[in-house]
Amino acid sequence: GAVPDITLNDGNKIPQLGFGVFQIEPKDTVAAVRAALEVGYRHIDTAEMYGNEKEVGEAIRTSEVSRDEVFITSKLNNGFHRPDDARKAFDSTLDALGFDHVDLFLIHWPLPTLYDGDFVSTWQTLIEFKREGRARSVGVSNFQVPHLERLAAETDLVPAVNQIEVHPYLTNEEVRRYDAEHGIATEAWSPLAQGAVLDDPVVTEIAERVGRTPAQVVLRWHVQRGDIVFPKSVTPKRIEENFQIFDFELDDEQVRRISGLDRGEAGRTGPQPDTFD
Ligand code: NAD
């Protein structure tokens, strides 16, 4: 089945399934991204922090796929929240990628204690990038409800997406609900909990029942909940497997059982966004 698009609150469309390149070494990135493009992925999620934007650009340029067919996301690195730093950092992102725009640019972390938590002026700077057309859409990552409420109170633009940690061990319902109620698309990072959910007995039992792999079942669970996902792998067979999730369905009971694996904060694998700086 084809990958559906999600329409963002600014009218732009994003493929619901993409390819994430966190922790892919620069030397392996061209091969991995090219493998993904060959399989049919048309959405790449990178970040300044990952150190592989240059290789993402190179992979696209040397592939059969044209730039305009690929949705590219990058993110502002931590420590560059002040407007002038953000402008320089964004210039470097476009430079490294070798393109005149990204499809989506995100504030990577709210860093609510750094610079007196002034991520609002950072957000105003991203709005500037959108006005210039150099970022077609802008959004945030790892924003908790109070951070989103502050943007709503102090600025005129609602983020197009909020990219947060979501997987069966951290279903993150409170933030997802706020996103949904305010027209913000949720992107689920570490959708497989970096592999940790793949041998859960509930997941493996459902996988056996539907004749799919545990990774496919977990990714299918995400897309049926409406979230955007971009699993990471450098293994061509897995890159291919993770793409084949639009030709089967989980029933409501299966979706509920996987959601029931939620461990709340104990299931979080990454930093806590309220305190991380
Ligand atoms: P993930 O949940 O996508 O897991 C990737 C790992 O799962 C792989 O390294 C491999 O070990 C395993 N795996 C993948 N496919 C498999 C398969 N079919 N069968 C068995 N094992 C498989 O983890 P991730 O890379 O952390 O998250 C995905 C993407 O999310 C990242 O690449 C990045 O783009 C994004 N991300 C964003 C943030 C953020 O702060 N915004 C943080 C982390 C990740």
Residues whose N, C-alpha, C, O or C-beta is under 5 A from the ligand:
A	BS01	NAD	G20 V21 F22 D45 H108 S141 Q163 W189 S190 P191 L192 A193 Q194 G195 A215 F230 P231 K232 S233 R238 E241
